[in-house]
Each structure stands twice: as C-alpha cells, then as structure tokens.
Amino acid sequence: MGPRQLSGDPALGNRWCARVGAQAESSRVLLLLAGTDTSAVEGISAAGSSAVSRRFTAAADAELLLLGPEAYRPHALPPLPAGVSPALISQVVCAGLGLDPLVIDLGAPISPAVPHVQVLQAPARCLSTGSALDPAQVQRLLALGRRWGRRPSGAPLVLAECVPGGTSTAQALLTGLGIAAEGLVSGSLREPAHRLKAELVERGLRAAALDRASVAPGGAVDPLAVVAAVGDAMQVLAAALVLAAAQQGRPVLLAGGSQMAAVLALALALAPAPQRPQVAEHVVLGTTAWVASEPHSDLALLLERIGQHWGVMPLAFSAGLRFGACRHQALRDYEDGYVKEGVGAGGLALLWELSGRSTQALAAACDRACGQLLGGT
C-alpha cells in the first residue's frame, strides 16, 4: 500500500512528491511543542491517561524523538489507554533518513530535557475562556515564524507538532474562521469527543464575541483575533512559517491531521487572495492511514471545505504505513483506532515512502524499535 492522495490536483501532487522525494534526506524537520489548558478538561484527550500525565506528553515525545527508544529519557512516556506514542514512528523515520529535528518549545507545560529553542514559557488558556493567547504573544509568534520562514533554503520544510488538546483548538480555530468543522475533526480518543469539543468551541467563541461573525456567510473575521481567542501557539508559528516558505517556493510538509488542517486554514486566511494559490501549490498535508480512514472523522471533507472557503484545492496525502502484521500489540493497537497520529508521524512516514523506501521496511523498523522501547526484543 502506497501513499493515497486525499485532496488536490493529481498532477500538482505528483510534481510536489517527485521534488520532495528527491530531497527527502535534506529535509528540515521542526517539532513544535505547545500546551493548552484545554487538555485538562475531563474526557477531551487520550494523549496521556490523565490531565496530570498529559502535562508531560510533549516533553516525553520530544525526548523519544531525539534520544531514541533505548536511551535514558528524563521524562517517561505518559501511559496511554492502548498503543504507543507516534513519536516512535517519527524517530524511526528521522534515524533512517538521517534527519536531525529541531525542537521548539512554544509553552509546553514541562520543557523537554533535550536541546531546544524556548519561545514561550506557559501553555495557552483553555479555549472556552475566549482568551487563549494574549494578542501580543500572537503578534510575536507571527513575526518570528515569518522571519524563520524567510531564511534561504530550497530543502523541504517538515512541520510536526505535539499539542495535547490540540484537536480541540483546531476545531475552535476552524469554526471561528468560518469552516463547518464539527464532526470532521479527529482526536486522540478512539472515538473523538465531538459533543464536548463543540460545547467548548461554542463557549469560547461566544466569550470572545466571535460566534456571530464566524458563522455569517462572507462575514469578515480577523484570523489573529480568532486564534488569540480559541487557538494555541503552535498554530500561529506554523502558519507564519508556511506563508514565508511558500512565498519563496519552498516545499512544506504539514506532518499531521486535523491540527495541520487548521494550520493550513489559518495560513490561507492570513494570505492575501493572490498568494493563496501559491500556498496551495507548495504546501502538502501528510497524515497517517489511520486518520485518513477513521470512521469518526473526515479529513478529506474538512480539506474540501477549507479549499472551497478560500478558493483553492489543498494538497494532502496519507502514508501507506500499516501495523497489522507487527509482532507488538502496542503497534497493532493503531489498527483498532487507539492511536492515529502525532509528532509528525504521518508526514514523516510519507517522506520515507517518497524517498523510495518501502512501508514494509518502516513497519519492521518500528516493530524493532517498539521492542527496544518496551524492554523486549
């Protein structure tokens, strides 16, 4: 099973894949860590079995990505209902392709004990407050992303994220920008908490007085006001990076699912109308087959609605990686919907395939790494 195109023009997608495949081993990978107090809401997330354990998720995933499954890592991976962190997939890909990720901390509750760039010190407030981020923080992140994205480089830029609670802020951002996203956004739970997310989004947009503007057809809404009200820091920095890189013609891989769809939507909302086709041409969303085929969400329809809203056809692919034949139950749990995406797993698995390597080899390497991580063989 190879990559599957979920959205966009096939000819344009083929050209993008050929270009990135030829440069796969020179790709620049950024892992954006962030936090939101939304993750503490009971029943909202499975990225850790409790609100306390989710405070450690971003730090632990970053340490696994950089240090590997056999090394001592200061922060243990939080217990999950089933499965194992998708950071394992990302680590295997980065090691196999010789990639050296840069970790950027945008306010994770616990900072990772590996080299990283510290930008913000604290998580965003719960989206239900309607004041998740300070406007000054949003402006700072926007300027920083634009500056970093303008650095000259033709190598593909891969953006990954770890933001527990981030699919909720993704739905909030999308809704605030005018996209009918309810029921389409995935999540870490086996069955996403659609009703709970919708209630939080409604409360947050109402508190920020954005509920009416966001649903009015053609109604003007300030994208930065929406992300400040109900978003998270990762979304702002990533959208700014996308815009600056696309303006230079640099290929960008948004490695993730619903959260990266929200990043793409924010980038399109911030881009002047003449620049939106350029964003759609150079930016691809890459996710896992588990997100793409999830029965409780619909990423393809979500991307279609994003494209219709801004008059473009977003490019998106799902990687062919599957774990049905793996020895370790923690990996086979992916096939049952317990883990789906995160830490750039889908986009990096796609990059592995575009480099000419097989999905079977990646699954086998993940199986070996899982044994090392769990202390088996």
Backbone torsions as a table, in degrees:
resi	resn	phi	psi	omega
1	MET	NA	124.4	-179.3
2	GLY	-104.2	-171.9	178.3
3	PRO	-60.9	146.9	177.1
4	ARG	-120.5	129.0	178.8
5	GLN	-79.2	125.1	-178.2
6	LEU	-96.3	-24.8	-172.6
7	SER	-162.1	150.7	173.0
8	GLY	101.2	174.0	-177.9
9	ASP	-73.7	125.4	-177.3
10	PRO	-60.0	-40.6	-179.4
11	ALA	-64.2	-43.0	178.4
12	LEU	-65.1	-39.5	178.0
13	GLY	-63.9	-40.4	179.0
14	ASN	-63.2	-41.8	179.4
15	ARG	-64.8	-42.6	179.6
16	TRP	-62.5	-45.6	-178.6
17	CYS	-62.7	-40.8	179.8
18	ALA	-64.8	-42.2	-179.6
19	ARG	-65.7	-46.5	-177.4
20	VAL	-71.6	-36.3	177.8
21	GLY	-59.6	-38.2	179.9
22	ALA	-69.9	-21.3	-177.9
23	GLN	-114.3	13.8	-170.9
24	ALA	-53.6	-42.8	-173.5
25	GLU	-78.6	-3.2	174.0
26	SER	-108.7	9.2	-178.0
27	SER	-62.3	148.1	175.8
28	ARG	-103.1	117.8	-176.8
29	VAL	-104.7	124.1	174.2
30	LEU	-113.6	125.9	172.9
31	LEU	-103.0	115.2	-177.7
32	LEU	-97.7	111.9	176.1
33	LEU	-94.5	141.3	174.0
34	ALA	-155.1	171.4	178.2
35	GLY	-136.8	157.4	173.2
36	THR	-146.4	136.6	178.3
37	ASP	-64.9	-10.0	174.2
38	THR	-58.0	-31.0	-176.8
39	SER	-66.2	-16.2	179.4
40	ALA	-83.6	-9.4	178.7
41	VAL	-65.8	128.6	-177.9
42	GLU	-60.1	128.6	176.1
43	GLY	84.9	9.1	-174.1
44	ILE	-94.0	-24.0	-170.2
45	SER	-148.9	150.8	172.1
46	ALA	-115.4	16.7	178.1
47	ALA	-80.9	56.8	-168.6
48	GLY	123.3	140.8	-170.7
49	SER	-79.7	-7.5	178.8
50	SER	-148.4	165.7	178.5
51	ALA	-61.5	-36.4	179.2
52	VAL	-67.4	-45.4	-178.4
53	SER	-65.9	-31.4	-179.9
54	ARG	-67.4	-18.1	176.2
55	ARG	-65.9	-23.2	-176.6
56	PHE	-98.0	-7.0	-171.1
57	THR	-59.0	-51.1	-175.6
58	ALA	-62.2	-44.7	179.7
59	ALA	-62.2	-46.3	-177.8
60	ALA	-65.1	-40.3	179.2
61	ASP	-66.1	-40.7	178.5
62	ALA	-63.3	-39.1	179.6
63	GLU	-67.9	-38.6	175.8
64	LEU	-64.6	-41.8	-179.5
65	LEU	-60.7	-43.1	-174.5
66	LEU	-88.1	-32.5	-173.0
67	LEU	-99.1	-24.3	178.5
68	GLY	92.5	169.2	-172.5
69	PRO	-73.7	-21.2	-175.8
70	GLU	-96.6	-16.4	-175.6
71	ALA	-77.6	158.0	170.8
72	TYR	-67.8	132.1	178.8
73	ARG	-126.5	124.1	-174.4
74	PRO	-57.3	-33.4	-179.2
75	HIS	-111.6	120.2	179.0
76	ALA	-69.7	147.4	175.7
77	LEU	-62.4	131.8	178.5
78	PRO	-61.4	144.2	177.4
79	PRO	-63.0	141.4	178.8
80	LEU	-113.1	157.3	175.0
81	PRO	-56.8	-34.0	176.2
82	ALA	-166.1	163.9	175.4
83	GLY	84.1	-165.9	-178.4
84	VAL	-143.1	154.7	-175.3
85	SER	-55.5	136.8	175.1
86	PRO	-66.3	-10.5	173.6
87	ALA	-58.6	-25.3	177.2
88	LEU	-61.8	-44.5	178.1
89	ILE	-61.1	-47.2	-177.2
90	SER	-62.6	-38.8	179.7
91	GLN	-65.1	-42.8	-179.7
92	VAL	-62.5	-42.9	179.5
93	VAL	-64.4	-48.5	-177.4
94	CYS	-62.0	-40.3	178.0
95	ALA	-65.5	-42.2	-178.2
96	GLY	-68.1	-33.5	-179.8
97	LEU	-94.0	-2.7	-179.5
98	GLY	71.2	32.9	-178.5
99	LEU	-93.3	146.4	-176.7
100	ASP	-120.4	92.1	-175.6
101	PRO	-65.3	147.3	172.2
102	LEU	-105.1	125.5	-179.5
103	VAL	-95.8	130.2	179.0
104	ILE	-121.6	121.6	-177.6
105	ASP	-97.1	112.9	-178.9
106	LEU	-106.4	31.1	178.0
107	GLY	110.2	33.8	172.5
108	ALA	-64.1	144.5	-178.6
109	PRO	-58.3	-35.5	176.7
110	ILE	-124.1	127.2	-179.8
111	SER	-75.6	144.0	179.7
112	PRO	-72.2	148.1	179.5
113	ALA	-91.9	48.4	173.9
114	VAL	-137.8	160.3	178.6
115	PRO	-55.4	133.5	-179.7
116	HIS	-158.3	165.5	174.8
117	VAL	-98.0	120.7	-178.9
118	GLN	-94.7	121.4	-179.1
119	VAL	-111.5	-51.7	176.8
120	LEU	-119.8	158.3	-173.2
121	GLN	-105.6	-14.8	-172.2
122	ALA	-141.1	153.2	179.1
123	PRO	-67.1	162.6	171.6
124	ALA	-68.2	154.4	174.2
125	ARG	-72.4	162.7	179.9
126	CYS	-58.0	137.6	-176.6
127	LEU	-60.7	-24.6	-178.7
128	SER	-66.5	-16.3	179.2
129	THR	-74.2	-21.9	-175.0
130	GLY	75.1	8.6	177.8
131	SER	-143.6	59.5	-173.8
132	ALA	-65.0	-42.8	-177.6
133	LEU	-127.6	147.8	173.5
134	ASP	-72.7	137.3	178.9
135	PRO	-53.4	-33.9	178.6
136	ALA	-66.1	-36.7	175.6
137	GLN	-63.1	-42.4	-179.5
138	VAL	-60.7	-45.3	-179.8
139	GLN	-64.1	-38.7	179.0
140	ARG	-64.7	-44.4	179.4
141	LEU	-64.6	-39.3	179.3
142	LEU	-62.7	-46.9	-179.9
143	ALA	-64.6	-40.3	-179.2
144	LEU	-65.0	-45.1	179.5
145	GLY	-62.7	-40.6	179.0
146	ARG	-65.2	-39.9	-179.7
147	ARG	-67.1	-46.5	179.1
148	TRP	-64.7	-39.2	-177.9
149	GLY	-69.0	-20.6	-179.8
150	ARG	-85.2	-6.5	179.4
151	ARG	-61.2	130.3	-173.7
152	PRO	-64.6	124.7	176.6
153	SER	-171.5	134.2	175.5
154	GLY	-95.3	-4.3	-177.7
155	ALA	-70.4	146.4	177.4
156	PRO	-58.4	141.6	176.6
157	LEU	-104.6	122.2	-179.9
158	VAL	-109.7	120.4	179.4
159	LEU	-107.6	120.4	176.3
160	ALA	-117.5	162.7	-178.1
161	GLU	-142.2	157.5	166.3
162	CYS	-142.3	103.1	-177.8
163	VAL	-138.2	88.5	175.4
164	PRO	-55.0	133.2	-173.6
165	GLY	86.4	0.4	-172.1
166	GLY	-72.3	-23.7	176.3
167	THR	-72.0	-25.6	176.0
168	SER	-71.4	-44.4	176.6
169	THR	-67.8	-28.9	175.1
170	ALA	-63.7	-46.8	179.1
171	GLN	-63.8	-38.5	179.2
172	ALA	-64.1	-45.1	179.2
173	LEU	-63.0	-46.7	179.8
174	LEU	-60.0	-45.1	-179.8
175	THR	-62.9	-44.0	179.2
176	GLY	-63.7	-28.4	178.1
177	LEU	-83.5	-3.9	175.4
178	GLY	103.4	12.2	179.9
179	ILE	-95.8	130.5	175.5
180	ALA	-76.4	90.2	-170.9
181	ALA	-104.6	-9.9	-175.9
182	GLU	-60.7	131.2	-179.9
183	GLY	85.3	-8.2	-177.6
184	LEU	-103.0	-20.7	-173.4
185	VAL	-83.8	133.3	179.4
186	SER	-76.6	-172.1	178.7
187	GLY	-173.1	171.1	-176.9
188	SER	-75.9	-22.0	177.1
189	LEU	-70.3	151.6	179.6
190	ARG	-58.1	-40.1	171.4
191	GLU	-120.2	108.4	-175.2
192	PRO	-53.2	145.0	-177.7
193	ALA	-81.8	69.2	-172.7
194	HIS	-60.4	-44.6	-176.5
195	ARG	-66.2	-44.7	179.8
196	LEU	-62.6	-43.4	178.3
197	LYS	-60.7	-44.6	-178.5
198	ALA	-62.0	-38.8	178.9
199	GLU	-65.3	-43.1	178.3
200	LEU	-63.6	-42.5	-179.9
201	VAL	-62.3	-45.1	-179.7
202	GLU	-61.1	-43.2	179.4
203	ARG	-63.9	-43.3	-177.8
204	GLY	-66.4	-45.0	-179.9
205	LEU	-67.2	-35.9	177.8
206	ARG	-66.9	-41.8	179.8
207	ALA	-62.4	-32.2	179.8
208	ALA	-90.6	3.3	-177.8
209	ALA	58.9	34.9	179.0
210	LEU	-110.0	-1.8	-173.6
211	ASP	-65.8	-38.5	-178.7
212	ARG	-77.6	-43.9	-177.9
213	ALA	-61.3	-36.6	-172.4
214	SER	-73.1	-24.5	-177.7
215	VAL	-101.4	-5.7	179.5
216	ALA	-72.5	127.0	179.6
217	PRO	-58.2	123.5	179.4
218	GLY	71.8	6.2	-178.1
219	GLY	-67.7	135.4	-179.5
220	ALA	-76.0	128.9	177.0
221	VAL	-135.4	140.3	-179.8
222	ASP	-81.3	114.0	-177.6
223	PRO	-58.7	-36.4	-178.5
224	LEU	-71.1	-31.2	175.2
225	ALA	-66.9	-36.8	179.6
226	VAL	-67.1	-47.6	-177.6
227	VAL	-67.8	-33.7	175.7
228	ALA	-66.2	-34.8	-177.6
229	ALA	-73.8	-47.2	-168.0
230	VAL	-134.4	10.4	-173.7
231	GLY	-102.7	-159.0	175.8
232	ASP	-140.9	166.1	-171.9
233	ALA	-66.0	-34.0	179.7
234	MET	-57.0	-41.9	-175.9
235	GLN	-59.5	-41.6	-176.4
236	VAL	-68.8	-51.5	-178.0
237	LEU	-62.8	-42.6	-178.6
238	ALA	-64.5	-42.9	179.7
239	ALA	-63.0	-40.1	178.5
240	ALA	-65.8	-40.0	176.3
241	LEU	-62.1	-43.2	179.1
242	VAL	-58.2	-49.1	-176.9
243	LEU	-62.7	-46.6	-177.0
244	ALA	-66.9	-41.2	-179.8
245	ALA	-67.9	-42.8	-179.8
246	ALA	-63.5	-35.2	178.3
247	GLN	-63.3	-27.0	177.7
248	GLN	-89.6	-2.0	-177.6
249	GLY	78.8	17.8	-178.7
250	ARG	-85.2	131.1	178.6
251	PRO	-69.3	136.4	-179.8
252	VAL	-122.6	132.5	175.0
253	LEU	-111.4	111.6	174.3
254	LEU	-84.2	101.6	-171.7
255	ALA	-89.2	95.9	-179.0
256	GLY	163.3	-172.4	-177.6
257	GLY	-111.8	-113.9	-174.7
258	SER	-59.6	-37.9	-179.2
259	GLN	-64.1	-37.9	178.3
260	MET	-76.3	-26.0	171.9
261	ALA	-63.2	-38.3	177.1
262	ALA	-67.5	-38.2	175.4
263	VAL	-60.5	-45.4	178.5
264	LEU	-61.0	-42.6	179.2
265	ALA	-62.0	-42.2	179.1
266	LEU	-64.9	-41.4	177.8
267	ALA	-61.0	-43.6	178.6
268	LEU	-65.9	-37.0	179.0
269	ALA	-66.9	-35.4	-179.5
270	LEU	-79.7	-24.9	-175.9
271	ALA	-74.9	137.8	169.4
272	PRO	-59.0	147.3	-174.6
273	ALA	-50.8	-41.7	-179.7
274	PRO	-64.2	-20.7	-177.5
275	GLN	-90.9	-10.9	-175.5
276	ARG	-64.1	-39.4	175.7
277	PRO	-60.5	-32.3	178.0
278	GLN	-66.7	-39.1	175.9
279	VAL	-62.2	-46.7	-178.8
280	ALA	-64.2	-27.6	-178.4
281	GLU	-78.7	-35.6	-171.5
282	HIS	-102.4	-10.3	-174.2
283	VAL	-112.4	129.4	177.6
284	VAL	-124.3	136.4	170.9
285	LEU	-92.7	127.6	178.6
286	GLY	-122.0	122.8	-177.0
287	THR	-130.5	-178.0	-179.7
288	THR	-86.7	161.9	173.8
289	ALA	-65.2	-26.4	-178.6
290	TRP	-70.5	-36.0	174.2
291	VAL	-72.4	-44.3	-175.2
292	ALA	-62.1	-31.7	-176.6
293	SER	-105.7	9.0	-177.4
294	GLU	-62.9	130.0	-178.2
295	PRO	-75.6	-14.7	-174.5
296	HIS	-102.4	8.4	175.3
297	SER	-149.5	176.9	-178.2
298	ASP	-151.8	87.3	-177.6
299	LEU	-66.4	-39.0	-178.7
300	ALA	-61.7	-43.3	178.6
301	LEU	-68.0	-37.6	176.9
302	LEU	-60.1	-44.9	178.5
303	LEU	-65.7	-36.6	177.3
304	GLU	-61.5	-42.5	179.7
305	ARG	-68.4	-37.0	175.4
306	ILE	-61.9	-45.7	179.5
307	GLY	-62.1	-43.3	179.3
308	GLN	-62.8	-37.1	-176.3
309	HIS	-65.9	-37.0	-176.5
310	TRP	-112.3	9.8	171.9
311	GLY	70.9	33.8	177.7
312	VAL	-135.7	172.3	175.2
313	MET	-116.4	99.3	-178.7
314	PRO	-62.3	142.3	175.2
315	LEU	-90.9	131.7	178.7
316	ALA	-151.3	143.9	178.6
317	PHE	-134.9	152.2	167.0
318	SER	-111.4	140.1	179.2
319	ALA	-73.1	158.3	-178.2
320	GLY	-88.4	-1.0	-176.0
321	LEU	-59.7	129.8	173.6
322	ARG	-135.9	155.3	-174.8
323	PHE	-118.3	14.3	-175.4
324	GLY	-60.5	-28.6	-177.4
325	ALA	-98.9	7.5	-177.8
326	CYS	-74.7	152.4	-179.6
327	ARG	-73.7	-33.0	-172.5
328	HIS	-88.9	128.3	-179.9
329	GLN	-59.8	-33.6	-179.3
330	ALA	-59.5	-30.0	175.5
331	LEU	-84.7	-39.5	178.2
332	ARG	-62.9	-22.4	177.0
333	ASP	-61.6	-24.6	175.2
334	TYR	-59.5	-38.5	-177.8
335	GLU	-68.3	-17.5	178.4
336	ASP	-101.0	9.0	173.0
337	GLY	86.6	9.6	-177.9
338	TYR	-78.4	-29.3	174.8
339	VAL	-135.9	143.4	-173.9
340	LYS	-132.7	-37.6	-168.6
341	GLU	-169.1	164.1	174.6
342	GLY	145.3	155.8	176.5
343	VAL	55.5	30.5	176.1
344	GLY	77.8	12.7	-171.5
345	ALA	-56.2	-47.9	-176.9
346	GLY	-66.0	-45.2	179.7
347	GLY	-66.1	-39.5	179.0
348	LEU	-70.1	-35.4	174.6
349	ALA	-64.5	-36.4	175.1
350	LEU	-64.0	-43.9	179.1
351	LEU	-60.2	-40.1	176.5
352	TRP	-56.2	-47.6	-179.6
353	GLU	-65.7	-42.1	-178.7
354	LEU	-65.4	-23.1	178.0
355	SER	-76.7	-6.1	179.4
356	GLY	100.0	2.2	179.4
357	ARG	-88.0	158.0	-173.6
358	SER	-92.0	150.5	176.2
359	THR	-66.9	-30.9	178.2
360	GLN	-64.0	-41.0	178.1
361	ALA	-65.2	-37.9	178.7
362	LEU	-67.4	-43.3	178.5
363	ALA	-61.4	-41.2	179.3
364	ALA	-65.0	-40.1	178.8
365	ALA	-66.5	-38.4	176.5
366	CYS	-65.7	-37.1	178.0
367	ASP	-61.9	-44.3	178.3
368	ARG	-63.9	-44.8	-178.5
369	ALA	-65.7	-34.9	177.8
370	CYS	-64.1	-40.7	176.4
371	GLY	-61.1	-40.9	177.8
372	GLN	-65.6	-41.4	-178.3
373	LEU	-65.0	-41.5	-176.0
374	LEU	-88.1	-1.8	176.3
375	GLY	84.4	14.3	177.9
376	GLY	-101.9	-145.0	-179.8
377	THR	-115.9	NA	NA
